[in-house]
Amino acid sequence: MLRPDTFALTALLALLTALGPLAVDMYLPSFPDIGRLLSASPATVQLTLSLYMISYAIGQVVYGPLSDRYGRIPVMRVALAIYCVASFACALATNIELLLTARAVQALGSMFVASAQANDATQ
């Protein structure tokens, strides 16, 4: 386990916190290619971003009480596993419906409680 006063913990929490925004920022430039490869309209491809943001917000509501009840570390591990599986599903999506679903689940996994973990480590 990483000690609270180490650079390694700070770096780990920064990386975990950055996963959510990174999943959006790296994804936006590929909208035209996604639409072309999955034979989807631009509006449907944009819906993947909307669903991501809605699921991200839902994740904040869900993970907060769960992390208070079960602890930050177990919830972060489960969320990271969800994120990884959903990212793999996004990469293998063969149609826009599967991509929509995978992006929504990915957002649920990307909503880590790293900021709360950082707050706990400094107190």
KASUL-V511378 format. One record per helix or strand of 2 or more residues. SS is the DSSP state (h for helix, s for strand). FROM is the first residue (numbers start at 1). LEN is the number of residues. If there is no record, write none. Layout:
ss=[SS	SS]
from=[FROM	FROM]
len=[LEN	LEN]
//
This chain:
ss=[h	h	h	h	h	h]
from=[7	31	42	72	96	114]
len=[22	7	29	21	15	9]
//
